[in-house]
Amino acid sequence: MYLPSTSIRRTPPVLIGGAAIISCGWPLTITGGHTRPMGGEVDGVDGVRRMVRQLVSLGADYIKVM
C-alpha cells in the first residue's frame, strides 16, 4: 500500500530547492479496479467518504479517482 509522502511536503522550502511536491496518496478505485494493487479500493458513497477522510488526515493535497 502506498502512503502520501507528507514528510517531504512539510520540509521548509529554504532547505530543499526545486519543484513543489503535490501528494495524492493512492488512487481510489472500485473493488477489482486496475489500480487495486496500490490500495484505495472503495465501493459506494460511504466507502469513498471514509477513504477520502483517511487520505486527507495523512496529508494528501488532492484525491485521485480512477
Disulfide bonds with the S-S distance in Angstrom:
none
